[in-house]
Each structure stands twice: as structure tokens, then as C-alpha cells.
């Protein structure tokens, strides 16, 4: 499968512990954020909810930080 002109890997090189930790962090984040990313990003921002706009910006910033840490530090 090509994605942006680059072949996407067919498997992820992740340990079971990392997958479990990621799932727990997603659940905790959803609870702390009072909703999921798509709910805030699509519905909340569509309603111009300040809370959803801030939540979406925080989600995106943390996602970028997570990618940086995963690629460069772990």
C-alpha cells in the first residue's frame, strides 16, 4: 500500500506491553478530556465550542509530541 508515495509498513514493531499501555492512555485521556478526539474535533468545533477547540489543539499537540518521542527518543 502506498501512502504519500511511500510504502506503508505491513506490521508494527510494538511489544504487547506498549500496545496495552497505549490503550490505557487513550482511555484515560478520553475520560479526562470528557470525550473522544473525533467528538471534539468534528462535532464540538463545528459548533464553535471553545472547550472543544482547546481540547482539539491539546490533542494535536500531544499527538505530535508522542510521535517525536516515539521516533527519536524511544
CNS distance restraints for C-alpha pairs under 8 A (distance, minus, plus):
assign (resid   1 and name CA) (resid   7 and name CA) 5.65 0.50 0.50
assign (resid   1 and name CA) (resid   8 and name CA) 5.89 0.50 0.50
assign (resid   2 and name CA) (resid   6 and name CA) 5.31 0.50 0.50
assign (resid   2 and name CA) (resid   7 and name CA) 4.46 0.50 0.50
assign (resid   2 and name CA) (resid   8 and name CA) 6.02 0.50 0.50
assign (resid   3 and name CA) (resid   7 and name CA) 6.05 0.50 0.50
assign (resid   3 and name CA) (resid   8 and name CA) 6.15 0.50 0.50
assign (resid  14 and name CA) (resid  18 and name CA) 6.31 0.50 0.50
assign (resid  14 and name CA) (resid  19 and name CA) 6.81 0.50 0.50
assign (resid  15 and name CA) (resid  19 and name CA) 6.48 0.50 0.50
assign (resid  16 and name CA) (resid  20 and name CA) 6.21 0.50 0.50
assign (resid  17 and name CA) (resid  21 and name CA) 6.07 0.50 0.50
assign (resid  18 and name CA) (resid  22 and name CA) 6.03 0.50 0.50
assign (resid  19 and name CA) (resid  23 and name CA) 6.24 0.50 0.50
assign (resid  20 and name CA) (resid  24 and name CA) 6.27 0.50 0.50
assign (resid  21 and name CA) (resid  25 and name CA) 6.16 0.50 0.50
assign (resid  22 and name CA) (resid  26 and name CA) 6.20 0.50 0.50
assign (resid  23 and name CA) (resid  27 and name CA) 6.29 0.50 0.50
assign (resid  24 and name CA) (resid  28 and name CA) 6.14 0.50 0.50
assign (resid  25 and name CA) (resid  29 and name CA) 5.96 0.50 0.50
assign (resid  26 and name CA) (resid  30 and name CA) 6.07 0.50 0.50
assign (resid  27 and name CA) (resid  31 and name CA) 6.28 0.50 0.50
assign (resid  28 and name CA) (resid  32 and name CA) 6.12 0.50 0.50
assign (resid  29 and name CA) (resid  33 and name CA) 5.83 0.50 0.50
assign (resid  30 and name CA) (resid  34 and name CA) 6.02 0.50 0.50
assign (resid  30 and name CA) (resid  35 and name CA) 5.26 0.50 0.50
assign (resid  30 and name CA) (resid  36 and name CA) 5.28 0.50 0.50
assign (resid  30 and name CA) (resid  37 and name CA) 7.73 0.50 0.50
assign (resid  31 and name CA) (resid  35 and name CA) 6.53 0.50 0.50
assign (resid  33 and name CA) (resid  55 and name CA) 6.97 0.50 0.50
assign (resid  35 and name CA) (resid  39 and name CA) 6.33 0.50 0.50
assign (resid  35 and name CA) (resid  40 and name CA) 6.78 0.50 0.50
assign (resid  36 and name CA) (resid  40 and name CA) 6.38 0.50 0.50
assign (resid  37 and name CA) (resid  41 and name CA) 5.73 0.50 0.50
assign (resid  37 and name CA) (resid  56 and name CA) 6.70 0.50 0.50
assign (resid  37 and name CA) (resid  59 and name CA) 7.09 0.50 0.50
assign (resid  38 and name CA) (resid  42 and name CA) 5.55 0.50 0.50
assign (resid  38 and name CA) (resid  43 and name CA) 7.49 0.50 0.50
assign (resid  39 and name CA) (resid  43 and name CA) 5.34 0.50 0.50
assign (resid  39 and name CA) (resid  44 and name CA) 6.37 0.50 0.50
assign (resid  40 and name CA) (resid  44 and name CA) 4.49 0.50 0.50
assign (resid  40 and name CA) (resid  45 and name CA) 6.30 0.50 0.50
assign (resid  40 and name CA) (resid  52 and name CA) 4.80 0.50 0.50
assign (resid  40 and name CA) (resid  53 and name CA) 7.30 0.50 0.50
assign (resid  40 and name CA) (resid  55 and name CA) 6.88 0.50 0.50
assign (resid  40 and name CA) (resid  56 and name CA) 6.30 0.50 0.50
assign (resid  41 and name CA) (resid  45 and name CA) 5.49 0.50 0.50
assign (resid  41 and name CA) (resid  46 and name CA) 7.79 0.50 0.50
assign (resid  41 and name CA) (resid  52 and name CA) 6.71 0.50 0.50
assign (resid  41 and name CA) (resid  53 and name CA) 7.25 0.50 0.50
assign (resid  41 and name CA) (resid  56 and name CA) 5.64 0.50 0.50
assign (resid  42 and name CA) (resid  46 and name CA) 5.89 0.50 0.50
assign (resid  43 and name CA) (resid  47 and name CA) 6.36 0.50 0.50
assign (resid  44 and name CA) (resid  48 and name CA) 6.35 0.50 0.50
assign (resid  44 and name CA) (resid  49 and name CA) 5.37 0.50 0.50
assign (resid  44 and name CA) (resid  51 and name CA) 7.91 0.50 0.50
assign (resid  44 and name CA) (resid  52 and name CA) 5.04 0.50 0.50
assign (resid  44 and name CA) (resid  53 and name CA) 7.23 0.50 0.50
assign (resid  45 and name CA) (resid  49 and name CA) 5.67 0.50 0.50
assign (resid  45 and name CA) (resid  50 and name CA) 7.76 0.50 0.50
assign (resid  45 and name CA) (resid  52 and name CA) 5.77 0.50 0.50
assign (resid  45 and name CA) (resid  53 and name CA) 5.64 0.50 0.50
assign (resid  48 and name CA) (resid  52 and name CA) 7.72 0.50 0.50
assign (resid  48 and name CA) (resid  53 and name CA) 7.29 0.50 0.50
assign (resid  49 and name CA) (resid  53 and name CA) 6.26 0.50 0.50
assign (resid  50 and name CA) (resid  54 and name CA) 6.20 0.50 0.50
assign (resid  51 and name CA) (resid  55 and name CA) 6.07 0.50 0.50
assign (resid  52 and name CA) (resid  56 and name CA) 5.95 0.50 0.50
assign (resid  53 and name CA) (resid  57 and name CA) 6.24 0.50 0.50
assign (resid  54 and name CA) (resid  58 and name CA) 6.19 0.50 0.50
assign (resid  55 and name CA) (resid  59 and name CA) 6.11 0.50 0.50
assign (resid  56 and name CA) (resid  60 and name CA) 6.17 0.50 0.50
assign (resid  57 and name CA) (resid  61 and name CA) 6.15 0.50 0.50
assign (resid  58 and name CA) (resid  62 and name CA) 6.09 0.50 0.50
assign (resid  59 and name CA) (resid  63 and name CA) 6.03 0.50 0.50
assign (resid  60 and name CA) (resid  64 and name CA) 6.19 0.50 0.50
assign (resid  61 and name CA) (resid  65 and name CA) 6.22 0.50 0.50
assign (resid  62 and name CA) (resid  66 and name CA) 5.98 0.50 0.50
assign (resid  63 and name CA) (resid  67 and name CA) 6.26 0.50 0.50
assign (resid  64 and name CA) (resid  68 and name CA) 6.27 0.50 0.50
assign (resid  65 and name CA) (resid  69 and name CA) 6.14 0.50 0.50
assign (resid  66 and name CA) (resid  70 and name CA) 5.98 0.50 0.50
assign (resid  67 and name CA) (resid  71 and name CA) 6.00 0.50 0.50
assign (resid  68 and name CA) (resid  72 and name CA) 5.81 0.50 0.50
assign (resid  68 and name CA) (resid  73 and name CA) 7.51 0.50 0.50
assign (resid  69 and name CA) (resid  73 and name CA) 4.92 0.50 0.50
assign (resid  69 and name CA) (resid  74 and name CA) 6.30 0.50 0.50
assign (resid  70 and name CA) (resid  74 and name CA) 5.15 0.50 0.50
